[in-house]
């Protein structure tokens, strides 16, 4: 069995959204394609989940995640592509993320290799001196 096609994914998630809408749930979160999280290149990078699925969601709030910064998030909410944007990775490299967005300070890049420790040859995770706590807050004048 291979990876699902775009058509199969649209059909499956279209059906799931339709069923969720009947349940009057609070929110549905859509996650845009993120290349760094797909090192084998198996994801559906040609599927714009927001353009495809947002119009189907009428009752639930729509949260979207996936490589947003402050400006992109504001634009998406203003354009009603989402009711809110969820941030994950930006908080790892930017412990002061809300302040950076508010003050329009550029975001620091996150380094995936630092997220979870060092993987040793035996598969164990060893402690490291850098990682989540290595990222410093921005200096705002």
N, C-alpha and C positions, 0 to 999 in steps of 0.2 A: 504494500500500500504506500503510495507516494504522498507528497504534501498536497493539501487541498488547493484547488484552483481558486482564482478570484471569483468565478461564477458560483462555485460551491460555497465559498465563504459568504458571499452576499446572500445566497439563499438561506443558509443556516442562521446567520445572525439576523437577517430580516425576520425570519420566523421567531427567533428568540425574543427580539424586541417586540414583535406583535403580541406574543404571549405575556411578556412583562407588562406591557401597557394595560392589558386586561386586569392585572393584579393591583393596579394603582400603587406601585412601589414609589419610594421617595426619589430615587435618582438612578441614573444609568451612567456609568463611566465608560467613555471611549478612549482607547489608547492609540495614538498615532504611531506609525512605524518609526523606530529608532535604530539606525544602522549599527551603532556601537553595541546594542544588545542582541544583535543578530550576526555573530562572527562567522557563521557558516553560510550566510546569504540565503537562508531558506524562507524568510518572511515574505509577506505580500507587500513589497515596497510600492507597487503600482496601485494599491487600493487606498484611496483617500477616505478613511472611515468617517470623518466628520461630514464631508459632502454626501457620502452615501447613506449614512445611517441617521444623522441629525434630523432630517426632515420626517423620519418615521416616528420620532419620539414626541408625543403630544402632551402626555400627562406627567411624566417624571421630569425632574430637573436633569440637565445634562452637564456632566463634568467631563472635561477632556484633559488628557495628559500627553506629554510627548514633545520634548525639546522646545518648550516655551520659555521666553524671558519675559520681563515685565511689559515691554512694548507689544510683543506678539500676543500676550495674554489679554491686555487691554483691548487690542484691536479685535480679537476673536469674540470677546464678550460684547463689545460695542456692535459688532456685526451679527450678533445673536447666533453665532456658531456654537456657543456654549453659554451656560448660565454661570459657570465658574470653571477655573482652571486649577487642576491639581498639580502640585510640584513635588518631585521626589529628588532626583539627582541634583538639582541646583542647590538644595539645602546641604548636601554633603560637602560640597566645595565652598559654600558660602554660608557659614554659620549665622551671618548677619543678613541673610537673603532679603527679608522685608525692608530693612534699611537701605540696602543697595537698590532695590526697585524704587522705593520712595524717592531716593536722592539721585536716581538715574546713573548710578555707578556701575561700570561694566562688571559682569559676573566673572569670577575665576573659573577656569576649566577644571572639571573633576578628572581624576585619574583612576580609571577602573581598577588598575592593579593594586591600588591602595585601599579599596573598599573593605575587603574581608580578611586581610592578613596575607601572609606569604604561604603558598602551597609548597610543601616539601616533597621530595621525590617519593616518599612513602604515602603521599596523599593527605597527610595531616596538615593542619594549619598551625604555623608557628607564630609566636608574637613578633611584632615588628615595632619599630620606634616611630614610624610615620603611619598615617592613615587618617581616619575621620578627624582626629584632633590636631592634625598638622595644618589645616587650612586656617588662615588668619583672617580676621575681619578687615574690611577695607578701612582706610583712613579717609575720612570725609572732612574737607576743610570748612 
